[in-house]
Amino acid sequence: MRGIITIIWMLMAGAVSAESVVPTSAIRPRSVITEDMVAVVKKDLRGGLSALSDVVGMEARVALYPGRAIRAEDIGAPAVIERNQVVQLIYQSAGLEILTDGRAMGRGAVGEVLRVMNLSSRSTVVGTVRPDRSILVQH
């Protein structure tokens, strides 16, 4: 009985078709992925994403090659702040808000934590990237 169930399970598993998203051509790191850069193949590529909506609009973190699965760790939200870009720092603490300029020490997407040098004091602070491209520093 157990053997029959195993055989039925194996046959059913073989009938299910899986899909994976793959690049149609090489995609360089820091490129924002568009719909014409990727395709869905009827193949279960281990660890790969299966929906175009998970990939389109994201930024490649590493080089992506045609025919290879795109994994979640290979892509991320597009950076809105570049390294050395002058940004507005917003300090918030107990109802007090201070605005000043800072220089980004790296690239960052909305919601990421980023190191920034305060241009007035030359001290390095850490803050969260906001949609308006400012950095929120909370104490």
N, C-alpha and C positions, 0 to 999 in steps of 0.2 A: 504494500500500500504506500509506504513512504517513498519507494522508488518511482511509482507512478506520479505522485504529487511532485517530486523533483523534476521529472521529465516534462510534465505539464507546465510547471513554473519556468523552466528553461525555454520552452517553446514560446510562451507568452512574452518573456523578456526579449527574445529575438525579434518578435513582431513589432515591438515598440521602436519607432525611429526617433533618434535624437538629432538635434540641430546644434550647430556651433557657429559663432560669428568669427570670420577670418578676414584679414585685409586682402584687397584685390591687387595691391601693389605695396611696395615698402613704404612705411610711414615713419618719419623721423620723430625723435623725441621733441616735445613741446609743440607738436602739431595738433590742432583741434581737428578731431575726426568728424568728417561729413559722411552723409549717406552713400555717396558715390565712391568712397574709399574702402567700404567694407561690403561683405556679402554673407548670406546665411547658407551654410552647406549642410546637407543631410548626413552628418557624420558626428559621432560623439567623440570630440577631442577632449581628452582628460583635462579637467580644470578650466575649460573655456566657458565663456559667457554664451548664452543661447538666444538672447533677445537683442535686436538692433537698438531698441530704445535704451538699453543699458550702456551702449557704446557711443552712439551718435551724440555729438556735442561735448564729449569728454576730451581731455588732453592726453596724448601719449606720454607716459613717463619714461619709457624705454623705446628702443627701435622695435617696430612690429614688422614681421615678414609675411609675405603672401603664403596662404595655406596653413599657417600656424594659428592655433587658437589664441584669442585675446582673453587674458585672465584679468580678474578684478584688480589685482595688484599692478598690472601693466598700465592702467589708466587712472585718471583722477579728474577732479573738477579743474577747469581752465584757470590758470593764474591770472589775477587781476592786478597784482603788484609785481614789478620786476625788481631785481637786485639793484641797489643804489638809487632807486627812485625816491624822490622827496614826497613824503606823505604827511597827512595831518594826524598828530597824536592827540587822543582824547583821554585825559585822566579823569576818572570818576571815583569819588570816595565820599561817603556820608553826605550826599547831596551837593558836594562841591564838584565843579567841572572846570578843567583847565585845558585849553587848546594850545598846541605848539606844533612846530614842524619837526620831522624826524627823517632819517635816511634808512630805508629798508636794507637789512643785512642779507636778505635772500628773497626768493620768489615765493608768492603765497596766493592761495585761492581763498574765496570767501569761507569763513569759518575756521581757517587754519591758524595756528599760533605761529607768530613770526617775531624774530628779534629785530629791534629798531634802535638806532642811535639817536638820542635826543640832540638836536643841533644846537640848542642853547647851552646845555650842561655837559655835552659830550658823554653822557652816561648811556649805557645800553639797557633797554627795557624790553619786556616781552608783552605782546598784546595779541588780540584776536582781530583778524581782517574782517571788516564790515563790507556790505554790498556797495557802499558809496566810496570805497577804496581808502577809507580812513582806518586807523588802528585804535582799538579800544583797550586801554590799560586800566585795569581795576586793582585797587589796593585794599 
